[in-house]
Amino acid sequence: MSAELYPWFERQWQRLIAQQQADRLPHALLLSGPAGVGKYDFAERLANLLLCHAPLGSAPCGQCHSCELRQAGHHPDLIRIGPEGVGKPIKVDQVRTLIDHLHSTAQQGGYRVVIMEPAEALNTSSANALLKILEEPGDRTLLLLVCHQPGQLMATIRSRCQRIDFATPSPADASAWLAETLGLEADRAEQLLRLCHGAPLRARQLYEGDLLEQRKKLMTGLADLLRDRVSVTDLALQMSKFDLLQCLDWLNSLLSDIVRMQLAGLSEPAVNPDMKRMLQALAKQASSIKIFALADRIQEERVSLMLRQNPNRQLLLERLLLQWSGLARKT
């Protein structure tokens, strides 16, 4: 259960190590930045170091009893908190249980570390309960709040944490790492990164999981819909089994390619080159009014999903697909 220190995080890591060695670590850190760049692994690595009884410089020894407990996956002083399911909030009962745990003494005699991800999943009740911990965390206690969208986090929580910002690595650094990690050619790594807005861990997940197959089915379905080879209802039913937020992201990336081709006069799509023929045709046929109307609808649906509302997936997809099929119509 070791966590890799990605090369693009060296500056943030050295800053925290200097604080730790000077005994100036805060009681709460807000690790803020886009999803898929490695913030959670950064939090795990810091936790591993703090829990170790005999660290070797800025790395855990891996051999002490505390490290053995951590590697076995049941260290009593490392608490991980997150939603109980995709799209669900972090509940107030989870935070109350955490408060009770932190009122006791650290079982290994060192730090107690809490990793919460994503912190923006806190609802109003659980966020208010967390404030009690942030105000009186106890000695040698560190809360690591991993946050992909800090704007959704309560301002009173943000103000009680030391914030560390994590940016998407440079295209060169991300591509080199991804190509080496997965054994890919540079152009393949670059294409994966374009599909994931430059987030290398998200690109690795895309490659190693079943999302690429989902994307292939989605793209085939969208092309068939434009040719009247599949109905809106049937395609929506198929897509309803996919990762909905990811589908919205892919659909939006197609629209972005069309806009770039229209406004910048590009002959080929930048993000989805495998859909070149379909996007070239739409760039010639589709009006900007229809494109931006669909983009606005996608953004509205993304916001509702991120706010953990529970829309009718079939109906949501049918509305979007109807607008998509309308891009190829002149009227």
LOTOR-422685 format. One record per residue (C-alpha): residue number from 1; residue in one letter; chain; y negated, z, x negated. Coordinates in steps of 0.25 Angstrom, whole numbers, plus 5000, padded with zeros to 4 digits. Example, Ala and Ser with C-alpha at 12.3 -4.5 7.8 and 13.67 -1.06 7.14 Angstrom:
2
@num->1	residuo->A	cadena->A	v->5018	w->5031	u->4951
@num->2	residuo->S	cadena->A	v->5004	w->5029	u->4945
This chain:
331
@num->1	residuo->M	cadena->A	v->5000	w->5000	u->5000
@num->2	residuo->S	cadena->A	v->4990	w->4997	u->4989
@num->3	residuo->A	cadena->A	v->4978	w->4989	u->4992
@num->4	residuo->E	cadena->A	v->4972	w->4978	u->4984
@num->5	residuo->L	cadena->A	v->4958	w->4978	u->4978
@num->6	residuo->Y	cadena->A	v->4953	w->4964	u->4981
@num->7	residuo->P	cadena->A	v->4944	w->4959	u->4970
@num->8	residuo->W	cadena->A	v->4932	w->4956	u->4979
@num->9	residuo->F	cadena->A	v->4932	w->4972	u->4982
@num->10	residuo->E	cadena->A	v->4930	w->4976	u->4967
@num->11	residuo->R	cadena->A	v->4916	w->4980	u->4969
@num->12	residuo->Q	cadena->A	v->4918	w->4989	u->4981
@num->13	residuo->W	cadena->A	v->4930	w->4995	u->4975
@num->14	residuo->Q	cadena->A	v->4923	w->4999	u->4962
@num->15	residuo->R	cadena->A	v->4911	w->5005	u->4970
@num->16	residuo->L	cadena->A	v->4921	w->5014	u->4977
@num->17	residuo->I	cadena->A	v->4929	w->5018	u->4965
@num->18	residuo->A	cadena->A	v->4916	w->5022	u->4958
@num->19	residuo->Q	cadena->A	v->4912	w->5031	u->4971
@num->20	residuo->Q	cadena->A	v->4926	w->5037	u->4971
@num->21	residuo->Q	cadena->A	v->4926	w->5040	u->4956
@num->22	residuo->A	cadena->A	v->4913	w->5047	u->4958
@num->23	residuo->D	cadena->A	v->4918	w->5054	u->4970
@num->24	residuo->R	cadena->A	v->4908	w->5048	u->4979
@num->25	residuo->L	cadena->A	v->4916	w->5041	u->4989
@num->26	residuo->P	cadena->A	v->4911	w->5042	u->5003
@num->27	residuo->H	cadena->A	v->4919	w->5047	u->5015
@num->28	residuo->A	cadena->A	v->4919	w->5034	u->5022
@num->29	residuo->L	cadena->A	v->4919	w->5019	u->5018
@num->30	residuo->L	cadena->A	v->4916	w->5007	u->5027
@num->31	residuo->L	cadena->A	v->4923	w->4995	u->5021
@num->32	residuo->S	cadena->A	v->4916	w->4984	u->5028
@num->33	residuo->G	cadena->A	v->4918	w->4969	u->5027
@num->34	residuo->P	cadena->A	v->4925	w->4957	u->5033
@num->35	residuo->A	cadena->A	v->4940	w->4958	u->5037
@num->36	residuo->G	cadena->A	v->4950	w->4953	u->5027
@num->37	residuo->V	cadena->A	v->4943	w->4955	u->5014
@num->38	residuo->G	cadena->A	v->4951	w->4968	u->5010
@num->39	residuo->K	cadena->A	v->4943	w->4980	u->5015
@num->40	residuo->Y	cadena->A	v->4956	w->4987	u->5020
@num->41	residuo->D	cadena->A	v->4963	w->4986	u->5007
@num->42	residuo->F	cadena->A	v->4951	w->4991	u->5000
@num->43	residuo->A	cadena->A	v->4951	w->5003	u->5008
@num->44	residuo->E	cadena->A	v->4966	w->5005	u->5006
@num->45	residuo->R	cadena->A	v->4964	w->5004	u->4991
@num->46	residuo->L	cadena->A	v->4953	w->5014	u->4991
@num->47	residuo->A	cadena->A	v->4962	w->5024	u->4999
@num->48	residuo->N	cadena->A	v->4973	w->5022	u->4989
@num->49	residuo->L	cadena->A	v->4964	w->5026	u->4978
@num->50	residuo->L	cadena->A	v->4958	w->5038	u->4984
@num->51	residuo->L	cadena->A	v->4972	w->5043	u->4989
@num->52	residuo->C	cadena->A	v->4978	w->5042	u->4975
@num->53	residuo->H	cadena->A	v->4980	w->5055	u->4967
@num->54	residuo->A	cadena->A	v->4980	w->5048	u->4954
@num->55	residuo->P	cadena->A	v->4972	w->5035	u->4954
@num->56	residuo->L	cadena->A	v->4972	w->5026	u->4943
@num->57	residuo->G	cadena->A	v->4957	w->5022	u->4942
@num->58	residuo->S	cadena->A	v->4954	w->5015	u->4955
@num->59	residuo->A	cadena->A	v->4968	w->5013	u->4959
@num->60	residuo->P	cadena->A	v->4978	w->5023	u->4965
@num->61	residuo->C	cadena->A	v->4990	w->5027	u->4956
@num->62	residuo->G	cadena->A	v->5000	w->5023	u->4966
@num->63	residuo->Q	cadena->A	v->5010	w->5034	u->4961
@num->64	residuo->C	cadena->A	v->5004	w->5047	u->4966
@num->65	residuo->H	cadena->A	v->5009	w->5054	u->4979
@num->66	residuo->S	cadena->A	v->4997	w->5049	u->4986
@num->67	residuo->C	cadena->A	v->4999	w->5035	u->4982
@num->68	residuo->E	cadena->A	v->5014	w->5036	u->4986
@num->69	residuo->L	cadena->A	v->5010	w->5040	u->5000
@num->70	residuo->R	cadena->A	v->5000	w->5029	u->5001
@num->71	residuo->Q	cadena->A	v->5010	w->5019	u->4996
@num->72	residuo->A	cadena->A	v->5020	w->5024	u->5006
@num->73	residuo->G	cadena->A	v->5010	w->5022	u->5017
@num->74	residuo->H	cadena->A	v->5008	w->5036	u->5022
@num->75	residuo->H	cadena->A	v->4997	w->5043	u->5014
@num->76	residuo->P	cadena->A	v->4992	w->5055	u->5023
@num->77	residuo->D	cadena->A	v->4978	w->5054	u->5018
@num->78	residuo->L	cadena->A	v->4976	w->5039	u->5021
@num->79	residuo->I	cadena->A	v->4973	w->5035	u->5035
@num->80	residuo->R	cadena->A	v->4972	w->5021	u->5041
@num->81	residuo->I	cadena->A	v->4966	w->5019	u->5054
@num->82	residuo->G	cadena->A	v->4964	w->5006	u->5062
@num->83	residuo->P	cadena->A	v->4966	w->5001	u->5076
@num->84	residuo->E	cadena->A	v->4980	w->5002	u->5082
@num->85	residuo->G	cadena->A	v->4980	w->4987	u->5085
@num->86	residuo->V	cadena->A	v->4972	w->4974	u->5083
@num->87	residuo->G	cadena->A	v->4959	w->4975	u->5091
@num->88	residuo->K	cadena->A	v->4960	w->4989	u->5094
@num->89	residuo->P	cadena->A	v->4950	w->5000	u->5090
@num->90	residuo->I	cadena->A	v->4952	w->5012	u->5081
@num->91	residuo->K	cadena->A	v->4954	w->5023	u->5092
@num->92	residuo->V	cadena->A	v->4947	w->5037	u->5092
@num->93	residuo->D	cadena->A	v->4961	w->5044	u->5091
@num->94	residuo->Q	cadena->A	v->4964	w->5037	u->5078
@num->95	residuo->V	cadena->A	v->4951	w->5043	u->5072
@num->96	residuo->R	cadena->A	v->4953	w->5057	u->5078
@num->97	residuo->T	cadena->A	v->4967	w->5057	u->5071
@num->98	residuo->L	cadena->A	v->4960	w->5053	u->5058
@num->99	residuo->I	cadena->A	v->4950	w->5064	u->5060
@num->100	residuo->D	cadena->A	v->4961	w->5074	u->5062
@num->101	residuo->H	cadena->A	v->4968	w->5069	u->5049
@num->102	residuo->L	cadena->A	v->4956	w->5070	u->5041
@num->103	residuo->H	cadena->A	v->4954	w->5084	u->5045
@num->104	residuo->S	cadena->A	v->4966	w->5088	u->5037
@num->105	residuo->T	cadena->A	v->4967	w->5089	u->5022
@num->106	residuo->A	cadena->A	v->4971	w->5077	u->5014
@num->107	residuo->Q	cadena->A	v->4986	w->5078	u->5012
@num->108	residuo->Q	cadena->A	v->4986	w->5072	u->4998
@num->109	residuo->G	cadena->A	v->4974	w->5080	u->4993
@num->110	residuo->G	cadena->A	v->4965	w->5068	u->4991
@num->111	residuo->Y	cadena->A	v->4957	w->5058	u->4999
@num->112	residuo->R	cadena->A	v->4960	w->5055	u->5014
@num->113	residuo->V	cadena->A	v->4957	w->5040	u->5017
@num->114	residuo->V	cadena->A	v->4955	w->5034	u->5030
@num->115	residuo->I	cadena->A	v->4955	w->5018	u->5031
@num->116	residuo->M	cadena->A	v->4950	w->5013	u->5045
@num->117	residuo->E	cadena->A	v->4951	w->4998	u->5047
@num->118	residuo->P	cadena->A	v->4944	w->4991	u->5054
@num->119	residuo->A	cadena->A	v->4934	w->5002	u->5056
@num->120	residuo->E	cadena->A	v->4927	w->4994	u->5067
@num->121	residuo->A	cadena->A	v->4939	w->4996	u->5076
@num->122	residuo->L	cadena->A	v->4933	w->5010	u->5079
@num->123	residuo->N	cadena->A	v->4929	w->5012	u->5093
@num->124	residuo->T	cadena->A	v->4918	w->5021	u->5097
@num->125	residuo->S	cadena->A	v->4926	w->5033	u->5099
@num->126	residuo->S	cadena->A	v->4934	w->5031	u->5086
@num->127	residuo->A	cadena->A	v->4921	w->5028	u->5078
@num->128	residuo->N	cadena->A	v->4914	w->5041	u->5083
@num->129	residuo->A	cadena->A	v->4927	w->5049	u->5079
@num->130	residuo->L	cadena->A	v->4927	w->5043	u->5066
@num->131	residuo->L	cadena->A	v->4912	w->5047	u->5064
@num->132	residuo->K	cadena->A	v->4917	w->5062	u->5063
@num->133	residuo->I	cadena->A	v->4926	w->5058	u->5051
@num->134	residuo->L	cadena->A	v->4915	w->5051	u->5044
@num->135	residuo->E	cadena->A	v->4905	w->5062	u->5046
@num->136	residuo->E	cadena->A	v->4915	w->5073	u->5041
@num->137	residuo->P	cadena->A	v->4927	w->5065	u->5033
@num->138	residuo->G	cadena->A	v->4931	w->5077	u->5025
@num->139	residuo->D	cadena->A	v->4933	w->5078	u->5010
@num->140	residuo->R	cadena->A	v->4940	w->5066	u->5002
@num->141	residuo->T	cadena->A	v->4941	w->5058	u->5014
@num->142	residuo->L	cadena->A	v->4937	w->5043	u->5015
@num->143	residuo->L	cadena->A	v->4937	w->5034	u->5027
@num->144	residuo->L	cadena->A	v->4938	w->5019	u->5024
@num->145	residuo->L	cadena->A	v->4933	w->5011	u->5036
@num->146	residuo->V	cadena->A	v->4937	w->4996	u->5034
@num->147	residuo->C	cadena->A	v->4927	w->4988	u->5043
@num->148	residuo->H	cadena->A	v->4927	w->4973	u->5045
@num->149	residuo->Q	cadena->A	v->4915	w->4973	u->5055
@num->150	residuo->P	cadena->A	v->4906	w->4985	u->5052
@num->151	residuo->G	cadena->A	v->4896	w->4981	u->5063
@num->152	residuo->Q	cadena->A	v->4907	w->4986	u->5073
@num->153	residuo->L	cadena->A	v->4908	w->5000	u->5066
@num->154	residuo->M	cadena->A	v->4899	w->5011	u->5072
@num->155	residuo->A	cadena->A	v->4886	w->5013	u->5064
@num->156	residuo->T	cadena->A	v->4888	w->5028	u->5063
@num->157	residuo->I	cadena->A	v->4902	w->5025	u->5056
@num->158	residuo->R	cadena->A	v->4896	w->5014	u->5046
@num->159	residuo->S	cadena->A	v->4885	w->5024	u->5042
@num->160	residuo->R	cadena->A	v->4895	w->5035	u->5038
@num->161	residuo->C	cadena->A	v->4902	w->5026	u->5029
@num->162	residuo->Q	cadena->A	v->4899	w->5020	u->5015
@num->163	residuo->R	cadena->A	v->4900	w->5005	u->5018
@num->164	residuo->I	cadena->A	v->4907	w->4995	u->5008
@num->165	residuo->D	cadena->A	v->4906	w->4980	u->5011
@num->166	residuo->F	cadena->A	v->4917	w->4970	u->5008
@num->167	residuo->A	cadena->A	v->4913	w->4956	u->5008
@num->168	residuo->T	cadena->A	v->4922	w->4944	u->5009
@num->169	residuo->P	cadena->A	v->4926	w->4940	u->4995
@num->170	residuo->S	cadena->A	v->4921	w->4927	u->4988
@num->171	residuo->P	cadena->A	v->4929	w->4914	u->4992
@num->172	residuo->A	cadena->A	v->4933	w->4913	u->4978
@num->173	residuo->D	cadena->A	v->4938	w->4927	u->4976
@num->174	residuo->A	cadena->A	v->4945	w->4927	u->4990
@num->175	residuo->S	cadena->A	v->4951	w->4914	u->4988
@num->176	residuo->A	cadena->A	v->4956	w->4917	u->4974
@num->177	residuo->W	cadena->A	v->4962	w->4931	u->4979
@num->178	residuo->L	cadena->A	v->4969	w->4924	u->4991
@num->179	residuo->A	cadena->A	v->4975	w->4913	u->4983
@num->180	residuo->E	cadena->A	v->4981	w->4922	u->4973
@num->181	residuo->T	cadena->A	v->4986	w->4932	u->4983
@num->182	residuo->L	cadena->A	v->4993	w->4922	u->4992
@num->183	residuo->G	cadena->A	v->4996	w->4911	u->4981
@num->184	residuo->L	cadena->A	v->4988	w->4901	u->4988
@num->185	residuo->E	cadena->A	v->4980	w->4889	u->4983
@num->186	residuo->A	cadena->A	v->4965	w->4891	u->4983
@num->187	residuo->D	cadena->A	v->4962	w->4881	u->4994
@num->188	residuo->R	cadena->A	v->4972	w->4888	u->5003
@num->189	residuo->A	cadena->A	v->4966	w->4902	u->5000
@num->190	residuo->E	cadena->A	v->4952	w->4897	u->5003
@num->191	residuo->Q	cadena->A	v->4956	w->4891	u->5016
@num->192	residuo->L	cadena->A	v->4962	w->4904	u->5020
@num->193	residuo->L	cadena->A	v->4950	w->4911	u->5017
@num->194	residuo->R	cadena->A	v->4941	w->4902	u->5025
@num->195	residuo->L	cadena->A	v->4950	w->4905	u->5037
@num->196	residuo->C	cadena->A	v->4947	w->4920	u->5034
@num->197	residuo->H	cadena->A	v->4932	w->4920	u->5031
@num->198	residuo->G	cadena->A	v->4935	w->4923	u->5017
@num->199	residuo->A	cadena->A	v->4943	w->4936	u->5019
@num->200	residuo->P	cadena->A	v->4954	w->4935	u->5009
@num->201	residuo->L	cadena->A	v->4963	w->4946	u->5015
@num->202	residuo->R	cadena->A	v->4962	w->4939	u->5029
@num->203	residuo->A	cadena->A	v->4966	w->4926	u->5022
@num->204	residuo->R	cadena->A	v->4978	w->4932	u->5016
@num->205	residuo->Q	cadena->A	v->4982	w->4938	u->5029
@num->206	residuo->L	cadena->A	v->4980	w->4925	u->5036
@num->207	residuo->Y	cadena->A	v->4989	w->4918	u->5026
@num->208	residuo->E	cadena->A	v->5000	w->4929	u->5026
@num->209	residuo->G	cadena->A	v->5001	w->4931	u->5041
@num->210	residuo->D	cadena->A	v->5003	w->4922	u->5053
@num->211	residuo->L	cadena->A	v->4988	w->4919	u->5055
@num->212	residuo->L	cadena->A	v->4989	w->4906	u->5049
@num->213	residuo->E	cadena->A	v->4999	w->4902	u->5059
@num->214	residuo->Q	cadena->A	v->4991	w->4907	u->5070
@num->215	residuo->R	cadena->A	v->4979	w->4899	u->5065
@num->216	residuo->K	cadena->A	v->4988	w->4886	u->5064
@num->217	residuo->K	cadena->A	v->4992	w->4888	u->5078
@num->218	residuo->L	cadena->A	v->4977	w->4891	u->5083
@num->219	residuo->M	cadena->A	v->4972	w->4878	u->5076
@num->220	residuo->T	cadena->A	v->4983	w->4870	u->5081
@num->221	residuo->G	cadena->A	v->4980	w->4875	u->5095
@num->222	residuo->L	cadena->A	v->4965	w->4873	u->5094
@num->223	residuo->A	cadena->A	v->4967	w->4858	u->5090
@num->224	residuo->D	cadena->A	v->4977	w->4856	u->5101
@num->225	residuo->L	cadena->A	v->4968	w->4862	u->5111
@num->226	residuo->L	cadena->A	v->4957	w->4852	u->5107
@num->227	residuo->R	cadena->A	v->4967	w->4841	u->5109
@num->228	residuo->D	cadena->A	v->4972	w->4846	u->5123
@num->229	residuo->R	cadena->A	v->4986	w->4849	u->5117
@num->230	residuo->V	cadena->A	v->4986	w->4864	u->5121
@num->231	residuo->S	cadena->A	v->4979	w->4871	u->5133
@num->232	residuo->V	cadena->A	v->4969	w->4882	u->5131
@num->233	residuo->T	cadena->A	v->4978	w->4892	u->5138
@num->234	residuo->D	cadena->A	v->4990	w->4889	u->5129
@num->235	residuo->L	cadena->A	v->4982	w->4890	u->5116
@num->236	residuo->A	cadena->A	v->4975	w->4903	u->5120
@num->237	residuo->L	cadena->A	v->4989	w->4909	u->5124
@num->238	residuo->Q	cadena->A	v->4994	w->4905	u->5110
@num->239	residuo->M	cadena->A	v->4982	w->4910	u->5103
@num->240	residuo->S	cadena->A	v->4982	w->4923	u->5110
@num->241	residuo->K	cadena->A	v->4994	w->4928	u->5102
@num->242	residuo->F	cadena->A	v->4985	w->4926	u->5089
@num->243	residuo->D	cadena->A	v->4975	w->4935	u->5082
@num->244	residuo->L	cadena->A	v->4964	w->4932	u->5091
@num->245	residuo->L	cadena->A	v->4952	w->4936	u->5082
@num->246	residuo->Q	cadena->A	v->4958	w->4927	u->5071
@num->247	residuo->C	cadena->A	v->4959	w->4915	u->5081
@num->248	residuo->L	cadena->A	v->4945	w->4917	u->5085
@num->249	residuo->D	cadena->A	v->4941	w->4917	u->5070
@num->250	residuo->W	cadena->A	v->4949	w->4904	u->5068
@num->251	residuo->L	cadena->A	v->4943	w->4898	u->5080
@num->252	residuo->N	cadena->A	v->4929	w->4902	u->5075
@num->253	residuo->S	cadena->A	v->4932	w->4896	u->5061
@num->254	residuo->L	cadena->A	v->4935	w->4882	u->5067
@num->255	residuo->L	cadena->A	v->4921	w->4883	u->5074
@num->256	residuo->S	cadena->A	v->4915	w->4886	u->5061
@num->257	residuo->D	cadena->A	v->4921	w->4874	u->5055
@num->258	residuo->I	cadena->A	v->4916	w->4865	u->5066
@num->259	residuo->V	cadena->A	v->4902	w->4870	u->5065
@num->260	residuo->R	cadena->A	v->4902	w->4869	u->5050
@num->261	residuo->M	cadena->A	v->4907	w->4854	u->5051
@num->262	residuo->Q	cadena->A	v->4896	w->4851	u->5061
@num->263	residuo->L	cadena->A	v->4884	w->4858	u->5055
@num->264	residuo->A	cadena->A	v->4887	w->4856	u->5040
@num->265	residuo->G	cadena->A	v->4894	w->4842	u->5042
@num->266	residuo->L	cadena->A	v->4907	w->4847	u->5035
@num->267	residuo->S	cadena->A	v->4918	w->4837	u->5036
@num->268	residuo->E	cadena->A	v->4929	w->4848	u->5036
@num->269	residuo->P	cadena->A	v->4930	w->4862	u->5041
@num->270	residuo->A	cadena->A	v->4928	w->4873	u->5031
@num->271	residuo->V	cadena->A	v->4937	w->4884	u->5037
@num->272	residuo->N	cadena->A	v->4948	w->4876	u->5044
@num->273	residuo->P	cadena->A	v->4951	w->4864	u->5036
@num->274	residuo->D	cadena->A	v->4965	w->4862	u->5042
@num->275	residuo->M	cadena->A	v->4958	w->4860	u->5056
@num->276	residuo->K	cadena->A	v->4949	w->4849	u->5050
@num->277	residuo->R	cadena->A	v->4952	w->4838	u->5060
@num->278	residuo->M	cadena->A	v->4950	w->4847	u->5072
@num->279	residuo->L	cadena->A	v->4937	w->4853	u->5067
@num->280	residuo->Q	cadena->A	v->4931	w->4839	u->5063
@num->281	residuo->A	cadena->A	v->4934	w->4834	u->5077
@num->282	residuo->L	cadena->A	v->4927	w->4847	u->5083
@num->283	residuo->A	cadena->A	v->4915	w->4846	u->5074
@num->284	residuo->K	cadena->A	v->4912	w->4832	u->5079
@num->285	residuo->Q	cadena->A	v->4915	w->4835	u->5094
@num->286	residuo->A	cadena->A	v->4911	w->4850	u->5096
@num->287	residuo->S	cadena->A	v->4897	w->4854	u->5100
@num->288	residuo->S	cadena->A	v->4890	w->4865	u->5093
@num->289	residuo->I	cadena->A	v->4888	w->4872	u->5106
@num->290	residuo->K	cadena->A	v->4903	w->4873	u->5109
@num->291	residuo->I	cadena->A	v->4906	w->4877	u->5095
@num->292	residuo->F	cadena->A	v->4896	w->4889	u->5095
@num->293	residuo->A	cadena->A	v->4900	w->4893	u->5109
@num->294	residuo->L	cadena->A	v->4914	w->4894	u->5105
@num->295	residuo->A	cadena->A	v->4910	w->4902	u->5092
@num->296	residuo->D	cadena->A	v->4902	w->4911	u->5101
@num->297	residuo->R	cadena->A	v->4914	w->4914	u->5110
@num->298	residuo->I	cadena->A	v->4923	w->4916	u->5098
@num->299	residuo->Q	cadena->A	v->4913	w->4927	u->5093
@num->300	residuo->E	cadena->A	v->4912	w->4934	u->5106
@num->301	residuo->E	cadena->A	v->4927	w->4935	u->5107
@num->302	residuo->R	cadena->A	v->4928	w->4940	u->5093
@num->303	residuo->V	cadena->A	v->4918	w->4951	u->5096
@num->304	residuo->S	cadena->A	v->4926	w->4955	u->5108
@num->305	residuo->L	cadena->A	v->4939	w->4956	u->5101
@num->306	residuo->M	cadena->A	v->4933	w->4963	u->5089
@num->307	residuo->L	cadena->A	v->4927	w->4973	u->5099
@num->308	residuo->R	cadena->A	v->4941	w->4976	u->5103
@num->309	residuo->Q	cadena->A	v->4939	w->4970	u->5117
@num->310	residuo->N	cadena->A	v->4952	w->4965	u->5123
@num->311	residuo->P	cadena->A	v->4950	w->4951	u->5129
@num->312	residuo->N	cadena->A	v->4960	w->4942	u->5136
@num->313	residuo->R	cadena->A	v->4965	w->4934	u->5124
@num->314	residuo->Q	cadena->A	v->4970	w->4922	u->5132
@num->315	residuo->L	cadena->A	v->4957	w->4921	u->5139
@num->316	residuo->L	cadena->A	v->4948	w->4923	u->5127
@num->317	residuo->L	cadena->A	v->4956	w->4912	u->5119
@num->318	residuo->E	cadena->A	v->4956	w->4902	u->5131
@num->319	residuo->R	cadena->A	v->4941	w->4903	u->5132
@num->320	residuo->L	cadena->A	v->4939	w->4900	u->5117
@num->321	residuo->L	cadena->A	v->4949	w->4889	u->5117
@num->322	residuo->L	cadena->A	v->4943	w->4882	u->5129
@num->323	residuo->Q	cadena->A	v->4930	w->4882	u->5121
@num->324	residuo->W	cadena->A	v->4937	w->4877	u->5109
@num->325	residuo->S	cadena->A	v->4943	w->4865	u->5117
@num->326	residuo->G	cadena->A	v->4929	w->4862	u->5122
@num->327	residuo->L	cadena->A	v->4924	w->4859	u->5108
@num->328	residuo->A	cadena->A	v->4931	w->4846	u->5108
@num->329	residuo->R	cadena->A	v->4925	w->4842	u->5122
@num->330	residuo->K	cadena->A	v->4911	w->4835	u->5122
@num->331	residuo->T	cadena->A	v->4907	w->4841	u->5135
